[in-house]
Amino acid sequence: MPRARREFDLSTPTARKRLKAKKNSVPYWRFIAGGRYVGYRPHTGAQHFGTWVARLYVGNENYVMATLGAADDRASADGVAVLDYRQAVEKTQAWCDLQERQAKGIAPKEPEAYTVAQCIADYLDWYAAHRKALATTRFAVEAHILPVFGKWQVANLTARQIRQWHQDLAKTPARLRSVPGTAQRWKVLEGPEGERRRKATANRVLTIFKAALNFAFSEGRAATDEAWRRVKPFKGVDAAKISYLDLEQAARLLQLDDSDFHRLVRAALLTGCRYGELTALRVGDYLPDPQAIHVRESKSNKARHVYLTEEATAFFAAMAAGRPAGELLFLRADGLAWASSQQDRRMREACKAAQIEPAVSFHILRHTYASHYLMGGGSLPALAAQLGHADTRMTVLHYSHLADSWRAEEARRFGPTFGLGASASVAFPAAP
């Protein structure tokens, strides 16, 4: 029976640190496939880097070897001189391919030209299957990324170019919807708020661009992510003040006629759910025992339970009574399902009838729920779970000022007092 091949963990600097230098600098090997190995020679001193080595079996107990570069033991990988484990494996595969082609008399394979346009197309294909808001993402890509970088090869991108594009984007006015075939119109917002909004938009587009490039990197289509990883977003520009309805405005909105849209508005104010989450609810998603609704389709594709107040429980119980579990919970007056963006015009009409000026979007109902949840004494972690945020970072970004207001009120109500009047003086013992 052949002796089992011993494998060593070479994947991280921490794992490689446990490997001692061998006599005659013999590497530690990791089998890849088909006679191919990636090897690692440990460093012999505190100031030295380990070295990556490639090995290929060529038959008759013979191997050919090549040195690939330094390991990322003491410095960040750059994909050229300093390699992490994944990059070393990729270089090993490329070197082995070259050796085999040369042995067969085949010309070296030309490097593949992978453009940003191809990268974006691959990313959007993946995004359509795994994420939501495809239309918004596609618009940002077509408006801001492809016109500048579409023909560039991903391998040729530099941090300086991406950073300059990001900064220029922050100085460009917002686009206005224009009739196809006519000149593009622009919205000019002056002052600090206009500058903040444009920087926030630039950050969102940068996030999309980096996500697409990171996808290419994870798929092995880019040798390194160094260029875009070094480009940082603008700081302190995303924390816009969240607007919400006060209790009187919300009450006026709820006092409108009991229409199909009114029921959606009421559900949003009672749960903080998004329009798309509410219109996707089924009758069976109302759970009377835990007094909750089960949101199966969310922006993050993660299901959650939204727990209800007594008022909300009574509302959802009435909505679900006597109806089949598989039927949509909220339907239009004509019996059809609500479609994307059908809430916009109805929300403007509802605000006009409720004398709410300026009119607010349907999404403000979500902010209204969250704001009054915190002002009523709720905690940020619990609110994050209700809203479906992955953690409290987004919740803190938008609503922490309201939590702080509530905390200040709590401190004034429950902080200790010691019977000292406003004019009381404190006597200190005389110095010895």
C-alpha positions, -999 to +999 in steps of 0.1 A: +000+000+000+014+034-009+023+057+020-003+084+027+007+119+017+013+142+047-003+175+043+006+208+060-016+238+066+000+267+047-031+289+044-023+316+070+008+332+085-003+319+119-004+283+106+030+287+088+046+302+119+045+268+135+066+252+108+103+250+115+130+254+088+142+221+075+177+210+067+189+221+032+158+244+031+135+216+020+099+231+016+067+220+032+044+208+004+007+210-002-008+189-029-030+208-054-040+183-082-024+161-109+012+162-097+011+198-088+022+211-054+027+245-037+055+246-012+066+269+016+101+274+029+100+289+064+121+320+071+153+314+091+154+347+110+132+373+125+138+397+096+133+372+068+102+362+048+092+327+040+092+317+004+066+301-019+078+274-043+060+255-071+066+218-080+054+197-109+058+160-114+071+152-149+074+114-147+100+088-138+102+101-102+113+135-114+100+170-105+107+205-118+105+234-093+104+272-093+105+299-067+073+321-068+080+349-044+079+359-007+050+348+016+029+374+034+044+365+068+054+400+077+038+422+051+005+425+032+003+406+000+005+426-032+000+398-057+034+404-072+064+403-049+045+392-017+019+365-021-007+351+002-016+314+001-044+318-025-022+338-048+006+313-044-017+285-055-028+305-085+008+312-095+016+275-090-012+266-114-002+291-140+034+280-138+025+243-141+002+251-171+032+269-188+055+239-181+031+214-195+024+235-226+061+240-233+067+202-229+040+196-255+054+222-278+023+245-274+028+283-274+022+299-240-014+309-234-021+346-238-032+363-206-070+368-205-082+403-209-109+407-183-125+441-185-146+460-160-176+457-182-172+419-181-167+420-143-199+441-139-219+417-161-207+387-141-215+405-108-250+415-119-258+379-130-248+368-095-267+398-079-299+389-097-299+355-081-288+364-046-298+400-038-326+425-043-327+461-056-312+449-090-327+478-109-312+504-085-278+487-087-279+484-125-288+521-128-258+531-107-235+509-127-247+522-161-248+558-150-215+561-131-192+531-135-193+518-170-189+551-188-156+557-170-141+522-165-161+499-188-133+493-213-105+491-186-090+458-177-095+449-141-058+440-138-048+476-148-069+495-123-050+516-098-060+531-065-052+566-077-076+563-107-105+549-085-099+575-058-100+603-084-132+590-099-148+587-065-138+623-057-150+636-091-183+618-086-189+637-053-186+670-072-210+660-099-246+672-095-274+647-091-290+634-123-327+642-129-350+619-148-349+629-185-370+619-215-351+594-236-333+612-265-332+645-247-302+661-230-295+649-194-308+673-168-291+679-134-302+688-099-281+714-082-280+713-044-258+740-029-244+744+006-233+718+032-263+696+028-259+694-010-222+685-005-231+658+020-257+642-003-233+641-032-206+625-011-231+600+003-241+591-033-204+587-043-200+563-013-229+542-024-216+539-060-181+531-047-196+504-026-212+488-057-180+491-077-159+475-050-185+447-045-182+439-082-144+439-081-143+418-049-166+393-066-141+391-095-113+387-069-131+359-051-138+341-084-101+341-093-106+366-122-084+393-105-049+385-091-052+411-062-076+435-046-050+459-036-060+488-059-096+492-047-090+480-012-069+512-006-097+535-017-118+546+013-152+562+014-159+597+027-165+597+064-194+612+083-216+618+053-242+590+056-257+600+089-285+622+075-312+632+099-341+608+097-375+624+093-406+608+108-442+616+115-452+628+149-481+611+167-506+637+156-496+634+119-497+596+121-531+597+137-544+620+108-531+595+083-548+566+101-581+584+102-586+582+065-611+559+049-606+522+053-592+516+018-568+490+004-539+515+007-550+526+042-545+491+054-509+491+041-502+524+058-515+511+091-495+479+088-463+499+081-468+522+111-475+492+134-446+470+123-419+492+106-419+468+076-409+479+042-435+482+014-421+451-004-421+431+028-458+439+035-470+432+000-453+398+000-470+387+033-493+357+032-523+352+055-504+323+071-475+346+080-496+361+108-487+340+139-514+345+166-496+324+193-464+345+196-483+376+184-459+382+154-457+382+117-432+361+098-414+382+071-401+357+046-389+381+019-367+410+030-341+433+015-313+411+030-330+378+020-331+369+056-364+359+072-374+374+106-402+376+131-417+410+138-434+410+172-466+430+176-483+452+201-518+445+212-531+470+187-511+455+159-522+420+169-559+429+167-553+445+133-535+415+118-560+391+134-589+409+117-570+410+084-563+372+085-597+361+098-614+334+077-590+336+048-568+308+033-532+307+046-517+309+012-535+341+000-517+374+000-525+393+032-527+427+015-545+430-019-556+459-040-593+468-042-595+450-075-582+418-059-548+419-076-514+420-059-496+452-051-467+459-076-435+477-073-438+515-068-476+515-068-474+531-034-458+564-045-489+582-060-512+568-033-489+580-006-489+615-020-527+615-022-529+602+014-505+630+027-526+656+009-558+643+025-541+642+059-527+677+055-491+665+058-468+690+041-444+683+025-457+649+015-435+620+028-426+587+011-440+553+023-405+545+037-410+573+062-436+551+079-408+527+087-388+555+102-418+566+122-422+532+137-385+530+146-384+566+160-414+561+183-402+527+193-370+542+207-387+573+222-410+550+240-381+533+257-372+504+234-335+494+229-314+497+198-306+459+196-343+450+199-352+476+172-325+462+149-340+428+152-375+442+145-363+461+114-343+432+101-308+449+103-280+424+104-265+441+135-270+475+153-246+495+131-273+507+106-298+512+135-273+533+154-264+553+123-300+564+118-317+564+152-290+567+179-299+604+184-334+594+195-321+567+218-298+593+233-327+617+239-346+590+257-315+581+277-311+618+287-347+618+299-342+586+318-311+602+335-331+632+346-359+611+360-339+584+377-305+598+384-296+600+422-301+633+441-284+642+473-306+671+487-283+699+475-301+730+464-290+751+435-273+776+457-258+751+482-221+755+488-196+728+496-172+733+525-138+717+521-116+709+552-088+734+557-054+724+545-031+712+573 
